[in-house]
Amino acid sequence: MNHPMGRYLLKRLAWTILVILIVTFVTFVIFYVLPSGDPALRFAGKQPTPQILAQVRADLGLDHNVVVQYLLYLKRLVLGDTYGWPGLGYSYSSGAAIAPQLWQRALVTIQLILGGAILWLAIGIPVGVMSAVKARSRFDRISLVTGLVCMSTPVFWLGLLLLWLFWSTLGWLPGTGYVAFTTSPLNWAAHMVLPWITLALLFAAIYARVIRSNMIDTLGADYIRTARAKGLTERRVIGVHALRASLVPVITLLAIDIGTLIGGTVITETVFNLQGLGSWILQGALNQDLPVTLAVTIVVTVVVTLLSLIADIVYAYLDPRVRYK
């Protein structure tokens, strides 16, 4: 491709594939190679029989050298195994295939994160813009103090406070648990709104500070003064020119936050009894369920890498100068 955007996309895609290969290799080394002892014992459950150990060695290719084991590991991930796709085996604690549980729990976590992200962007961006436009005003000081309080509040305490207020005291919303959207959209939203607010109050404060800082720098730029000199309305100057430039770093921050939260919603999911990936990896660690821990680790790292690629593409769209680097 001769087009700058096309060349940029191909280069970023190649780097993304390389990063995913490196991540899978590091994960393979950590879980398969570095621990001492027979690897089959770690992947055969708590009380394996000799037949199970032999089957595990055959399935994982443990009789081959490390390079062959890694290639077989990649093959299972890409093509799947007898337990489904991707090839992640089965859970020690439940005996069930990991892949179906993974997709089911990932759906809950994705709903939690996307709902929270929409809410914290809807709060953080307008507050950040108004704080920048009215810098050092009463509104700016109030938003700064409120943001510091929200960022300093422990997630578990905030979640429990919301449950006490809106469920136990006022009775406006249901308590903990999860209801599928297909079962009842209204009940689904009612059960998810408090977890969304919990995430949003924390991250909205962060995004408001980032937007404010970027907007203040942007409003002092030469091209903003030129836009005003041309007679553009203040709303257009702020809402189109200044805000677009200020959102560029936010795209990268959003991709990192969403990717990190895929496996980092342990506290929120535990407080509100949401059976997502965060609570699952905690259960896997407590039960020494290695396949579950491995599965969530791989999913989180791959998702973070792919979201980083998407962020780079959006970044290049918003700032054409990136395409020529």
VOPAGU-2260 file (C-alpha; in pm, 1 decimal, decimal comma):
REM VOPAGU-2260
SITE   aa  ch    i         X         Y         Z
SITE  MET   A    0       0,0       0,0       0,0
SITE  ASN   A    1     131,2     343,8     -98,6
SITE  HIS   A    2    -123,0     536,6     105,3
SITE  PRO   A    3      27,6     657,7     436,0
SITE  MET   A    4    -269,2     527,3     637,2
SITE  GLY   A    5    -245,1     186,6     468,8
SITE  ARG   A    6     127,7     156,4     538,1
SITE  TYR   A    7      71,0     263,3     896,4
SITE  LEU   A    8    -202,7       2,4     948,0
SITE  LEU   A    9      11,4    -278,0     803,2
SITE  LYS   A   10     304,5    -180,0    1023,9
SITE  ARG   A   11      89,1    -163,1    1337,2
SITE  LEU   A   12     -77,9    -496,5    1253,4
SITE  ALA   A   13     261,2    -664,0    1212,8
SITE  TRP   A   14     377,1    -525,9    1546,6
SITE  THR   A   15      53,7    -641,0    1712,0
SITE  ILE   A   16     100,6    -998,9    1587,2
SITE  LEU   A   17     461,8    -993,1    1709,1
SITE  VAL   A   18     356,5    -864,9    2052,5
SITE  ILE   A   19      87,6   -1136,1    2083,5
SITE  LEU   A   20     344,8   -1403,5    1996,2
SITE  ILE   A   21     585,3   -1264,3    2255,9
SITE  VAL   A   22     307,4   -1251,2    2516,5
SITE  THR   A   23     201,9   -1610,7    2450,9
SITE  PHE   A   24     564,8   -1722,1    2466,3
SITE  VAL   A   25     625,6   -1544,9    2799,4
SITE  THR   A   26     301,1   -1691,7    2936,6
SITE  PHE   A   27     406,3   -2036,8    2818,3
SITE  VAL   A   28     747,3   -2005,8    2985,2
SITE  ILE   A   29     598,5   -1881,6    3315,1
SITE  PHE   A   30     336,2   -2156,6    3343,0
SITE  TYR   A   31     509,9   -2448,4    3170,5
SITE  VAL   A   32     888,4   -2408,4    3191,0
SITE  LEU   A   33     992,9   -2205,2    3495,6
SITE  PRO   A   34     813,0   -2399,2    3775,0
SITE  SER   A   35    1011,3   -2694,9    3903,0
SITE  GLY   A   36     884,6   -3051,1    3899,0
SITE  ASP   A   37     678,7   -3249,0    3650,5
SITE  PRO   A   38     461,9   -3011,5    3439,6
SITE  ALA   A   39     202,1   -3285,1    3399,4
SITE  LEU   A   40     130,7   -3272,7    3774,4
SITE  ARG   A   41      36,9   -2905,0    3746,9
SITE  PHE   A   42    -208,1   -2966,2    3462,6
SITE  ALA   A   43    -364,6   -3294,6    3571,6
SITE  GLY   A   44    -571,8   -3185,4    3868,8
SITE  LYS   A   45    -529,2   -3238,2    4241,3
SITE  GLN   A   46    -532,7   -3618,3    4256,1
SITE  PRO   A   47    -429,0   -3747,5    3912,8
SITE  THR   A   48    -407,1   -4113,9    3826,8
SITE  PRO   A   49    -118,6   -4252,2    3618,2
SITE  GLN   A   50    -356,8   -4274,3    3321,2
SITE  ILE   A   51    -452,4   -3906,7    3355,7
SITE  LEU   A   52     -86,1   -3805,6    3381,4
SITE  ALA   A   53      -4,2   -4001,7    3066,3
SITE  GLN   A   54    -295,6   -3840,4    2882,7
SITE  VAL   A   55    -187,3   -3490,8    2993,9
SITE  ARG   A   56     167,6   -3554,3    2873,7
SITE  ALA   A   57      34,0   -3667,3    2537,5
SITE  ASP   A   58    -211,8   -3377,7    2502,1
SITE  LEU   A   59      41,2   -3109,6    2596,0
SITE  GLY   A   60     334,2   -3269,9    2416,3
SITE  LEU   A   61     542,2   -3274,4    2732,4
SITE  ASP   A   62     758,1   -3557,6    2598,0
SITE  HIS   A   63     895,2   -3320,0    2331,0
SITE  ASN   A   64    1145,1   -3036,9    2367,8
SITE  VAL   A   65    1039,1   -2688,0    2474,3
SITE  VAL   A   66    1014,6   -2549,3    2120,0
SITE  VAL   A   67     777,1   -2824,3    2009,2
SITE  GLN   A   68     574,6   -2782,4    2328,0
SITE  TYR   A   69     534,7   -2409,9    2254,2
SITE  LEU   A   70     426,1   -2475,4    1894,6
SITE  LEU   A   71     169,0   -2729,2    2017,3
SITE  TYR   A   72      56,4   -2473,5    2276,5
SITE  LEU   A   73       4,9   -2214,6    2001,0
SITE  LYS   A   74    -177,7   -2468,4    1786,4
SITE  ARG   A   75    -422,9   -2544,3    2066,3
SITE  LEU   A   76    -484,9   -2174,3    2127,0
SITE  VAL   A   77    -544,7   -2095,6    1759,8
SITE  LEU   A   78    -730,8   -2409,0    1647,7
SITE  GLY   A   79    -888,2   -2520,1    1975,3
SITE  ASP   A   80    -884,2   -2856,7    2149,3
SITE  THR   A   81   -1136,5   -3121,5    2251,0
SITE  TYR   A   82   -1281,0   -2877,6    2507,9
SITE  GLY   A   83   -1357,6   -2596,5    2260,3
SITE  TRP   A   84   -1198,7   -2282,1    2119,6
SITE  PRO   A   85    -959,6   -2141,3    2218,5
SITE  GLY   A   86    -780,6   -2451,6    2341,8
SITE  LEU   A   87    -762,8   -2388,4    2715,9
SITE  GLY   A   88    -847,4   -2727,6    2859,6
SITE  TYR   A   89   -1081,1   -2780,3    3155,1
SITE  SER   A   90   -1119,9   -2641,1    3504,9
SITE  TYR   A   91    -985,7   -2846,4    3794,5
SITE  SER   A   92   -1245,3   -2724,0    4040,4
SITE  SER   A   93   -1556,8   -2774,5    3825,5
SITE  GLY   A   94   -1433,2   -3030,4    3573,1
SITE  ALA   A   95   -1605,1   -2830,3    3298,5
SITE  ALA   A   96   -1446,4   -2704,9    2977,8
SITE  ILE   A   97   -1293,0   -2360,2    3020,3
SITE  ALA   A   98   -1380,5   -2211,7    2679,1
SITE  PRO   A   99   -1762,5   -2197,2    2730,4
SITE  GLN   A  100   -1718,2   -2058,8    3082,8
SITE  LEU   A  101   -1470,6   -1806,2    2948,2
SITE  TRP   A  102   -1714,2   -1662,7    2693,4
SITE  GLN   A  103   -2001,5   -1659,4    2942,0
SITE  ARG   A  104   -1802,8   -1476,4    3208,3
SITE  ALA   A  105   -1633,3   -1247,2    2958,3
SITE  LEU   A  106   -1977,8   -1130,7    2844,3
SITE  VAL   A  107   -2062,0   -1022,2    3200,7
SITE  THR   A  108   -1730,3    -840,2    3241,9
SITE  ILE   A  109   -1760,1    -668,0    2902,9
SITE  GLN   A  110   -2109,5    -543,6    2991,1
SITE  LEU   A  111   -1977,6    -410,9    3321,3
SITE  ILE   A  112   -1679,0    -233,4    3163,7
SITE  LEU   A  113   -1853,9     -88,2    2858,9
SITE  GLY   A  114   -2145,1      43,3    3065,9
SITE  GLY   A  115   -1905,1     196,5    3315,6
SITE  ALA   A  116   -1688,7     342,6    3035,7
SITE  ILE   A  117   -1986,3     509,2    2866,4
SITE  LEU   A  118   -2090,8     656,8    3199,5
SITE  TRP   A  119   -1746,2     781,6    3303,8
SITE  LEU   A  120   -1687,8     937,9    2959,5
SITE  ALA   A  121   -2032,3    1102,6    2971,2
SITE  ILE   A  122   -1936,5    1255,2    3306,3
SITE  GLY   A  123   -1562,2    1307,7    3272,0
SITE  ILE   A  124   -1546,3    1477,5    2930,1
SITE  PRO   A  125   -1804,3    1754,3    2995,8
SITE  VAL   A  126   -1665,5    1819,4    3344,0
SITE  GLY   A  127   -1310,0    1834,5    3207,7
SITE  VAL   A  128   -1410,2    2073,6    2929,1
SITE  MET   A  129   -1600,8    2305,1    3165,0
SITE  SER   A  130   -1311,8    2299,2    3413,3
SITE  ALA   A  131   -1069,3    2401,3    3138,2
SITE  VAL   A  132   -1292,6    2675,6    3000,3
SITE  LYS   A  133   -1359,4    2805,0    3353,5
SITE  ALA   A  134   -1013,3    2735,5    3494,2
SITE  ARG   A  135    -960,1    2843,6    3856,8
SITE  SER   A  136   -1330,8    2918,1    3891,9
SITE  ARG   A  137   -1553,6    2785,2    4170,9
SITE  PHE   A  138   -1674,7    2506,4    3941,8
SITE  ASP   A  139   -1314,6    2407,3    3866,7
SITE  ARG   A  140   -1222,7    2394,5    4234,8
SITE  ILE   A  141   -1534,3    2194,3    4328,1
SITE  SER   A  142   -1473,1    1943,2    4047,6
SITE  LEU   A  143   -1108,4    1909,8    4154,2
SITE  VAL   A  144   -1197,9    1836,4    4516,8
SITE  THR   A  145   -1479,5    1599,6    4415,7
SITE  GLY   A  146   -1245,2    1417,6    4177,9
SITE  LEU   A  147    -978,7    1375,0    4445,2
SITE  VAL   A  148   -1238,6    1231,4    4684,0
SITE  CYS   A  149   -1365,4     984,3    4421,4
SITE  MET   A  150   -1013,1     874,3    4325,4
SITE  SER   A  151    -917,6     827,9    4691,0
SITE  THR   A  152   -1224,8     624,6    4784,7
SITE  PRO   A  153   -1167,3     246,2    4794,8
SITE  VAL   A  154   -1377,1      65,2    4534,8
SITE  PHE   A  155   -1516,6    -189,3    4781,5
SITE  TRP   A  156   -1623,6      85,5    5023,9
SITE  LEU   A  157   -1791,0     286,3    4746,6
SITE  GLY   A  158   -1973,5     -23,0    4618,8
SITE  LEU   A  159   -2096,4    -115,6    4964,5
SITE  LEU   A  160   -2204,5     244,4    5027,5
SITE  LEU   A  161   -2411,4     247,5    4706,5
SITE  LEU   A  162   -2570,4     -85,3    4799,6
SITE  TRP   A  163   -2655,9      42,3    5146,9
SITE  LEU   A  164   -2807,2     364,1    5011,5
SITE  PHE   A  165   -2997,9     254,5    4699,1
SITE  TRP   A  166   -3082,6    -105,8    4793,3
SITE  SER   A  167   -3096,0    -142,9    5170,8
SITE  THR   A  168   -3214,6     205,5    5270,0
SITE  LEU   A  169   -3412,0     351,2    4978,0
SITE  GLY   A  170   -3507,1      24,6    4807,7
SITE  TRP   A  171   -3483,4     186,6    4463,3
SITE  LEU   A  172   -3262,7     -80,3    4306,4
SITE  PRO   A  173   -3217,3    -456,6    4347,6
SITE  GLY   A  174   -2918,9    -590,5    4536,3
SITE  THR   A  175   -2636,8    -805,0    4412,0
SITE  GLY   A  176   -2641,7   -1061,9    4134,9
SITE  TYR   A  177   -2667,4   -1067,3    3757,5
SITE  VAL   A  178   -2968,0   -1101,3    3526,4
SITE  ALA   A  179   -2908,4   -1166,5    3157,0
SITE  PHE   A  180   -3027,3    -901,6    2912,8
SITE  THR   A  181   -3219,8   -1164,4    2716,2
SITE  THR   A  182   -3408,4   -1265,1    3031,0
SITE  SER   A  183   -3525,7    -915,9    3125,3
SITE  PRO   A  184   -3366,6    -597,0    2986,3
SITE  LEU   A  185   -3514,2    -390,5    3268,9
SITE  ASN   A  186   -3385,0    -617,9    3545,3
SITE  TRP   A  187   -3050,1    -641,6    3367,4
SITE  ALA   A  188   -3011,8    -263,2    3371,0
SITE  ALA   A  189   -3134,5    -239,2    3731,6
SITE  HIS   A  190   -2872,6    -490,9    3848,8
SITE  MET   A  191   -2590,3    -330,2    3647,4
SITE  VAL   A  192   -2646,0      36,9    3725,9
SITE  LEU   A  193   -2474,3      34,6    4067,5
SITE  PRO   A  194   -2162,2    -148,3    3940,3
SITE  TRP   A  195   -2150,2      99,1    3649,9
SITE  ILE   A  196   -2171,9     394,7    3887,6
SITE  THR   A  197   -1898,6     244,1    4106,7
SITE  LEU   A  198   -1654,5     226,5    3814,9
SITE  ALA   A  199   -1769,2     557,5    3667,9
SITE  LEU   A  200   -1714,1     762,2    3984,7
SITE  LEU   A  201   -1353,5     645,8    4001,2
SITE  PHE   A  202   -1259,9     685,2    3634,6
SITE  ALA   A  203   -1468,4     995,9    3557,1
SITE  ALA   A  204   -1250,6    1193,5    3796,0
SITE  ILE   A  205    -934,7    1073,2    3621,2
SITE  TYR   A  206   -1064,8    1152,5    3273,4
SITE  ALA   A  207   -1191,8    1493,8    3381,3
SITE  ARG   A  208    -841,6    1583,8    3502,7
SITE  VAL   A  209    -681,3    1457,9    3179,7
SITE  ILE   A  210    -929,1    1646,4    2959,0
SITE  ARG   A  211    -887,3    1963,3    3164,4
SITE  SER   A  212    -508,0    1955,3    3135,7
SITE  ASN   A  213    -515,2    1884,5    2760,5
SITE  MET   A  214    -781,0    2148,7    2695,7
SITE  ILE   A  215    -590,8    2421,7    2879,8
SITE  ASP   A  216    -280,2    2350,2    2670,9
SITE  THR   A  217    -482,1    2331,3    2348,7
SITE  LEU   A  218    -674,6    2654,6    2409,7
SITE  GLY   A  219    -343,5    2839,3    2418,5
SITE  ALA   A  220    -224,7    2699,7    2085,3
SITE  ASP   A  221    -172,5    2920,2    1778,3
SITE  TYR   A  222    -432,4    2746,5    1562,9
SITE  ILE   A  223    -699,8    2810,3    1827,7
SITE  ARG   A  224    -619,0    3180,2    1822,7
SITE  THR   A  225    -633,8    3169,2    1442,1
SITE  ALA   A  226    -975,3    3000,0    1454,1
SITE  ARG   A  227   -1105,4    3270,3    1684,2
SITE  ALA   A  228    -955,6    3541,3    1462,2
SITE  LYS   A  229   -1147,7    3398,7    1165,4
SITE  GLY   A  230   -1470,7    3467,4    1351,2
SITE  LEU   A  231   -1565,7    3112,3    1448,7
SITE  THR   A  232   -1806,6    3086,6    1739,0
SITE  GLU   A  233   -1662,2    2993,9    2077,2
SITE  ARG   A  234   -1876,4    2681,0    2082,8
SITE  ARG   A  235   -1724,5    2563,4    1753,5
SITE  VAL   A  236   -1372,3    2652,3    1860,8
SITE  ILE   A  237   -1405,9    2455,5    2184,7
SITE  GLY   A  238   -1636,5    2174,0    2072,0
SITE  VAL   A  239   -1465,5    2094,7    1740,1
SITE  HIS   A  240   -1108,0    2219,0    1726,6
SITE  ALA   A  241    -995,1    2216,2    2090,3
SITE  LEU   A  242   -1188,7    1910,4    2206,0
SITE  ARG   A  243   -1079,3    1694,2    1911,6
SITE  ALA   A  244    -712,0    1760,1    1983,2
SITE  SER   A  245    -764,8    1705,9    2356,1
SITE  LEU   A  246    -930,2    1366,9    2302,2
SITE  VAL   A  247    -628,3    1213,6    2126,7
SITE  PRO   A  248    -440,2    1108,3    2446,0
SITE  VAL   A  249    -770,5     997,3    2601,1
SITE  ILE   A  250    -810,6     731,6    2330,9
SITE  THR   A  251    -492,0     557,9    2440,0
SITE  LEU   A  252    -584,8     592,2    2806,9
SITE  LEU   A  253    -930,5     445,8    2741,5
SITE  ALA   A  254    -788,5     144,3    2555,4
SITE  ILE   A  255    -543,9      72,3    2838,8
SITE  ASP   A  256    -809,1     111,7    3108,9
SITE  ILE   A  257   -1062,9    -112,7    2935,4
SITE  GLY   A  258    -800,7    -377,2    2864,3
SITE  THR   A  259    -674,1    -370,3    3220,8
SITE  LEU   A  260   -1026,1    -389,9    3363,5
SITE  ILE   A  261   -1100,2    -709,1    3163,4
SITE  GLY   A  262    -921,9    -900,7    3436,9
SITE  GLY   A  263    -909,0    -626,9    3698,6
SITE  THR   A  264   -1270,4    -596,2    3809,7
SITE  VAL   A  265   -1220,2    -841,8    4094,9
SITE  ILE   A  266   -1341,2    -611,0    4371,3
SITE  THR   A  267   -1640,5    -470,7    4183,3
SITE  GLU   A  268   -1756,5    -814,9    4069,8
SITE  THR   A  269   -1709,4    -955,9    4420,1
SITE  VAL   A  270   -1903,5    -674,9    4590,9
SITE  PHE   A  271   -2196,8    -701,4    4347,8
SITE  ASN   A  272   -2173,2   -1082,2    4301,3
SITE  LEU   A  273   -2118,7   -1059,6    3926,3
SITE  GLN   A  274   -1977,6   -1382,6    3786,6
SITE  GLY   A  275   -1726,9   -1228,5    3547,6
SITE  LEU   A  276   -1361,0   -1280,7    3463,0
SITE  GLY   A  277   -1235,3   -1084,5    3763,2
SITE  SER   A  278   -1409,6   -1298,1    4022,3
SITE  TRP   A  279   -1323,6   -1609,9    3819,6
SITE  ILE   A  280    -948,9   -1550,6    3826,7
SITE  LEU   A  281    -972,9   -1486,9    4202,1
SITE  GLN   A  282   -1152,1   -1819,9    4249,1
SITE  GLY   A  283    -892,8   -1988,0    4028,0
SITE  ALA   A  284    -607,0   -1852,3    4237,4
SITE  LEU   A  285    -773,5   -1955,8    4566,0
SITE  ASN   A  286    -853,6   -2305,8    4434,3
SITE  GLN   A  287    -512,8   -2346,2    4266,9
SITE  ASP   A  288    -701,0   -2391,6    3939,7
SITE  LEU   A  289    -408,7   -2333,0    3703,3
SITE  PRO   A  290    -599,0   -2361,8    3372,1
SITE  VAL   A  291    -842,2   -2087,2    3479,5
SITE  THR   A  292    -557,7   -1855,7    3581,1
SITE  LEU   A  293    -377,7   -1927,4    3254,9
SITE  ALA   A  294    -691,1   -1870,8    3046,4
SITE  VAL   A  295    -774,5   -1531,3    3196,8
SITE  THR   A  296    -409,3   -1422,6    3175,6
SITE  ILE   A  297    -397,1   -1500,4    2803,4
SITE  VAL   A  298    -730,5   -1334,4    2731,9
SITE  VAL   A  299    -639,6   -1015,5    2918,8
SITE  THR   A  300    -300,3    -977,6    2752,7
SITE  VAL   A  301    -436,6   -1040,4    2402,9
SITE  VAL   A  302    -729,9    -802,1    2457,3
SITE  VAL   A  303    -497,3    -527,2    2584,2
SITE  THR   A  304    -278,2    -572,3    2275,6
SITE  LEU   A  305    -573,6    -559,1    2034,7
SITE  LEU   A  306    -722,6    -255,4    2209,2
SITE  SER   A  307    -385,3     -85,4    2179,8
SITE  LEU   A  308    -398,7    -148,0    1803,6
SITE  ILE   A  309    -749,8      -0,1    1783,8
SITE  ALA   A  310    -635,0     300,9    1987,1
SITE  ASP   A  311    -343,3     356,2    1748,7
SITE  ILE   A  312    -577,9     346,1    1449,1
SITE  VAL   A  313    -815,5     598,6    1606,5
SITE  TYR   A  314    -516,0     807,6    1711,9
SITE  ALA   A  315    -390,7     815,8    1350,9
SITE  TYR   A  316    -736,3     913,5    1228,7
SITE  LEU   A  317    -762,9    1202,9    1474,4
SITE  ASP   A  318    -402,6    1316,2    1421,8
SITE  PRO   A  319    -283,2    1257,0    1060,0
SITE  ARG   A  320      75,0    1337,8    1158,6
SITE  VAL   A  321      96,5     996,1    1327,8
SITE  ARG   A  322      59,3     816,6     993,4
SITE  TYR   A  323     387,9     954,2     864,8
SITE  LYS   A  324     600,7     848,9    1161,2
